[in-house]
Amino acid sequence: MSLSLELATMLAGAVAGALGALLGVGGGVLLVPFLNLVMGLPFASASGISLVTIIATSSASSAAKGRMHLVNLRLGMVLEIFTTTGGVFGFWWLGERKNATIELMFGWTLVAIALIVLSRIDKRNVIKDESVDVGVLGGRYEEAESGGVVSYRLRRPIVAFGVSFVAGIVSNFGLGGGIVKVPVLNAWCGVPIRTAAATSSLMIGATALVLTIKNFRAGHIVPELAAATVLGVLMGTQIGMYVQHRSKAKTHKIVMVTLLLSVGALYIFRIGK
């Protein structure tokens, strides 16, 4: 394992960590293609290493100053039950699929999620009334963009539960599940993008931990590359957190859509050739 290779991986980890903290998606959407397509690692190894870094992203971003007030712990704990169940199921189910099939599913998943985000690119879920009844799984937080305390209610809880299960399956791609939960919770379930991202960042660490153990036992994780990537992620996460508090919610969505469509199209056309 050359030093230049490890440094390149660390740099990719830094970029992935920044995006993961900013969008709440774990950074795997960038890291997996880099490890798989640029460095030539098998898709299983790339996703396994990405899961290790997701644990680091989750821990660092959730503990960052000004982050926890955005997290909806009650909602996160309920959804994590479904996500972890889906993750274990997905590890078994995807293990029966061919690599080309998995990569194609990876690409189309990203495109589908981008279209969901686009459907609500200009809409926000916040209610500028801190006295409104938010229900059991809703919440409130202070937001500079809105100029005070805002509220939100969880809508379509069945959709949120089902999507969380699907997110667990998708976690096996090395994406952490946040790539599914954040857009859907925001677009269809009434959760503001900042709360969805912060809550997802906390949740994805638990799911990734379970799947990382399984991937390590299966021999899919290269320890040297995983260590270098984690160091980069920890540095990048701080950048992502700094940017998040100083940018608009719409900007987050635009960055997410651009990233998802680019990587999704790359895999779809690559497999289609």
C-alpha positions as CSV (number, residue, x, y, z in Angstrom):
1,M,0.0,0.0,0.0
2,S,1.8,3.2,-1.2
3,L,1.8,6.5,0.6
4,S,0.4,8.3,-2.4
5,L,-2.5,5.9,-2.6
6,E,-3.3,6.4,1.1
7,L,-3.0,10.2,0.8
8,A,-5.4,10.2,-2.2
9,T,-7.8,8.1,-0.2
10,M,-7.6,10.5,2.7
11,L,-8.3,13.5,0.4
12,A,-11.4,11.7,-1.0
13,G,-12.5,11.0,2.5
14,A,-12.2,14.7,3.4
15,V,-14.5,15.7,0.5
16,A,-16.9,12.8,1.3
17,G,-16.9,13.8,5.0
18,A,-17.7,17.5,4.1
19,L,-20.6,16.4,1.9
20,G,-21.8,13.9,4.4
21,A,-22.0,16.3,7.2
22,L,-23.6,19.0,5.0
23,L,-26.3,16.8,3.6
24,G,-26.7,14.1,6.2
25,V,-26.1,11.3,3.7
26,G,-22.8,9.9,5.0
27,G,-20.6,10.9,2.0
28,G,-20.7,7.4,0.5
29,V,-22.3,8.7,-2.7
30,L,-18.9,10.2,-3.5
31,L,-16.5,7.8,-1.7
32,V,-17.9,4.5,-3.2
33,P,-17.4,5.6,-6.8
34,F,-13.9,6.9,-6.0
35,L,-12.8,3.6,-4.4
36,N,-14.6,1.5,-7.0
37,L,-14.1,3.3,-10.3
38,V,-10.9,5.4,-9.6
39,M,-9.0,3.0,-7.3
40,G,-10.3,-0.2,-8.9
41,L,-11.5,-1.8,-5.7
42,P,-14.4,-4.3,-5.9
43,F,-17.8,-2.7,-5.2
44,A,-18.1,-4.8,-2.0
45,S,-14.8,-3.5,-0.7
46,A,-15.6,0.1,-1.6
47,S,-19.0,0.0,0.1
48,G,-17.5,-1.8,3.1
49,I,-14.8,0.9,3.6
50,S,-17.5,3.6,3.1
51,L,-19.5,2.1,5.9
52,V,-16.5,2.4,8.3
53,T,-16.2,6.1,7.4
54,I,-20.0,6.6,7.9
55,I,-19.5,5.7,11.6
56,A,-16.8,8.5,11.9
57,T,-19.0,11.0,10.0
58,S,-22.0,10.2,12.2
59,S,-20.0,10.5,15.5
60,A,-18.3,13.7,14.5
61,S,-21.2,15.6,12.9
62,S,-23.7,14.6,15.7
63,A,-21.3,15.8,18.4
64,A,-20.6,19.1,16.6
65,K,-21.6,22.4,18.3
66,G,-25.0,23.6,17.3
67,R,-26.0,20.3,15.8
68,M,-27.9,18.5,18.5
69,H,-30.7,21.0,18.7
70,L,-31.7,20.0,15.1
71,V,-31.8,16.3,16.0
72,N,-35.2,14.7,16.6
73,L,-34.2,11.9,19.0
74,R,-37.6,10.4,19.4
75,L,-38.2,10.2,15.6
76,G,-34.7,8.9,15.0
77,M,-35.0,6.1,17.5
78,V,-38.3,4.9,16.0
79,L,-37.0,5.0,12.5
80,E,-33.7,3.3,13.4
81,I,-35.6,0.1,14.3
82,F,-36.8,-0.2,10.7
83,T,-33.5,0.9,9.2
84,T,-31.4,-1.7,11.1
85,T,-33.9,-4.4,10.2
86,G,-33.7,-3.4,6.5
87,G,-29.9,-3.4,6.7
88,V,-29.6,-6.9,8.0
89,F,-32.1,-8.1,5.4
90,G,-30.3,-6.2,2.6
91,F,-26.9,-7.8,3.5
92,W,-28.5,-11.2,2.9
93,W,-30.6,-10.3,-0.1
94,L,-27.9,-8.3,-2.0
95,G,-25.4,-11.1,-1.3
96,E,-27.4,-13.2,-3.8
97,R,-27.1,-10.6,-6.6
98,K,-24.4,-10.2,-9.2
99,N,-22.0,-7.2,-9.0
100,A,-23.3,-5.7,-12.2
101,T,-26.9,-5.9,-10.9
102,I,-25.9,-4.3,-7.6
103,E,-24.0,-1.4,-9.3
104,L,-27.0,-0.8,-11.7
105,M,-29.3,-0.7,-8.7
106,F,-26.9,1.7,-7.0
107,G,-27.1,4.1,-10.0
108,W,-30.9,4.0,-10.4
109,T,-31.4,4.5,-6.7
110,L,-29.4,7.8,-6.8
111,V,-31.4,9.0,-9.8
112,A,-34.7,8.2,-8.2
113,I,-33.8,10.1,-5.0
114,A,-32.6,13.1,-7.0
115,L,-36.0,13.3,-8.7
116,I,-37.7,13.2,-5.3
117,V,-35.5,16.1,-4.0
118,L,-36.2,18.1,-7.3
119,S,-40.0,17.7,-6.7
120,R,-39.7,20.0,-3.6
121,I,-36.7,22.1,-4.4
122,D,-38.4,25.4,-3.5
123,K,-40.6,24.2,-0.7
124,R,-39.9,24.2,3.0
125,N,-41.7,22.3,5.8
126,V,-41.2,24.7,8.7
127,I,-44.2,26.3,10.5
128,K,-43.3,29.7,11.9
129,D,-45.4,29.3,15.0
130,E,-43.7,27.8,18.1
131,S,-47.0,27.2,19.8
132,V,-48.5,24.8,17.3
133,D,-49.1,21.2,18.3
134,V,-46.3,19.2,16.7
135,G,-47.6,15.7,17.7
136,V,-45.6,12.8,19.0
137,L,-42.8,12.7,16.4
138,G,-42.7,16.4,15.4
139,G,-40.4,19.0,16.9
140,R,-39.2,22.6,17.1
141,Y,-35.8,24.3,16.7
142,E,-34.3,27.7,16.3
143,E,-33.3,28.7,12.8
144,A,-31.5,31.8,11.6
145,E,-32.8,31.5,8.1
146,S,-36.4,31.8,9.4
147,G,-35.5,34.4,12.1
148,G,-36.6,32.4,15.1
149,V,-38.1,29.2,16.4
150,V,-39.9,27.0,13.8
151,S,-42.1,23.9,14.2
152,Y,-42.9,20.9,12.1
153,R,-45.1,17.8,12.2
154,L,-44.4,14.3,10.9
155,R,-46.7,13.5,8.1
156,R,-47.4,10.0,6.5
157,P,-45.6,8.0,9.3
158,I,-46.2,4.8,7.4
159,V,-44.2,6.1,4.5
160,A,-41.4,7.2,6.9
161,F,-41.3,3.7,8.4
162,G,-41.3,1.9,5.0
163,V,-38.6,4.2,3.6
164,S,-36.5,3.6,6.7
165,F,-36.6,-0.1,6.0
166,V,-35.6,0.5,2.3
167,A,-32.8,2.9,3.6
168,G,-31.4,0.0,5.6
169,I,-31.2,-2.1,2.4
170,V,-29.6,0.8,0.5
171,S,-27.0,1.1,3.4
172,N,-25.4,-2.0,2.0
173,F,-24.2,0.1,-0.9
174,G,-22.0,2.0,1.5
175,L,-24.4,5.0,1.5
176,G,-25.5,4.8,5.1
177,G,-29.3,5.0,4.4
178,G,-29.4,8.8,4.8
179,I,-29.3,9.2,1.1
180,V,-32.8,7.8,1.0
181,K,-34.2,9.0,4.4
182,V,-33.2,12.7,4.1
183,P,-34.9,13.4,0.8
184,V,-38.1,11.4,1.5
185,L,-38.5,12.7,5.1
186,N,-38.2,16.2,3.6
187,A,-40.3,15.7,0.5
188,W,-43.2,13.5,1.7
189,C,-43.1,13.4,5.5
190,G,-43.0,17.1,6.5
191,V,-39.5,17.1,8.1
192,P,-37.3,20.2,7.4
193,I,-34.2,19.4,5.4
194,R,-31.9,20.5,8.3
195,T,-33.6,18.3,10.9
196,A,-33.8,15.4,8.4
197,A,-30.0,15.7,7.8
198,A,-29.1,16.1,11.5
199,T,-31.3,13.2,12.6
200,S,-30.1,11.0,9.7
201,S,-26.4,11.7,10.6
202,L,-27.1,10.4,14.1
203,M,-28.9,7.3,12.9
204,I,-26.6,6.2,10.1
205,G,-23.8,5.5,12.5
206,A,-25.9,2.7,14.3
207,T,-26.8,1.1,11.0
208,A,-23.3,1.3,9.6
209,L,-21.9,-0.3,12.7
210,V,-24.0,-3.4,12.3
211,L,-23.1,-3.7,8.6
212,T,-19.4,-2.9,9.1
213,I,-19.1,-5.9,11.4
214,K,-20.7,-8.2,8.8
215,N,-18.5,-6.7,6.0
216,F,-15.3,-7.1,8.1
217,R,-16.1,-10.7,8.8
218,A,-16.7,-11.3,5.1
219,G,-13.2,-9.8,4.3
220,H,-14.6,-6.8,2.3
221,I,-12.7,-4.1,4.3
222,V,-9.1,-3.1,3.6
223,P,-7.9,-1.8,7.0
224,E,-5.1,0.5,5.7
225,L,-7.5,2.3,3.3
226,A,-10.3,2.4,5.8
227,A,-8.0,4.1,8.4
228,A,-6.8,6.7,5.9
229,T,-10.3,7.4,4.7
230,V,-11.6,7.9,8.3
231,L,-8.9,10.5,9.0
232,G,-9.9,12.4,5.9
233,V,-13.6,12.1,6.8
234,L,-13.0,13.5,10.3
235,M,-11.3,16.6,8.8
236,G,-13.9,17.1,6.1
237,T,-16.8,16.8,8.5
238,Q,-15.7,20.0,10.3
239,I,-15.8,21.8,7.0
240,G,-19.3,20.5,6.2
241,M,-20.7,21.6,9.5
242,Y,-19.2,25.1,9.1
243,V,-20.9,25.4,5.6
244,Q,-24.2,24.0,6.7
245,H,-24.9,26.7,9.3
246,R,-24.0,29.4,6.8
247,S,-25.9,28.3,3.7
248,K,-29.6,28.1,2.7
249,A,-31.7,25.0,2.7
250,K,-32.3,25.3,-1.0
251,T,-28.5,25.3,-1.6
252,H,-28.3,21.9,0.2
253,K,-30.9,20.5,-2.1
254,I,-29.2,21.7,-5.2
255,V,-25.9,20.2,-4.2
256,M,-27.6,16.9,-3.3
257,V,-29.4,16.7,-6.7
258,T,-26.3,17.5,-8.7
259,L,-24.2,14.9,-6.9
260,L,-26.9,12.2,-7.1
261,L,-27.6,12.7,-10.8
262,S,-23.9,12.8,-11.7
263,V,-22.9,9.6,-9.9
264,G,-26.2,7.8,-10.7
265,A,-25.8,8.5,-14.5
266,L,-22.1,7.4,-14.3
267,Y,-23.0,4.0,-13.0
268,I,-26.0,3.5,-15.3
269,F,-24.2,4.3,-18.5
270,R,-21.1,2.4,-17.4
271,I,-23.1,-0.8,-16.8
272,G,-25.2,-0.2,-19.9
273,K,-22.1,-0.3,-22.2
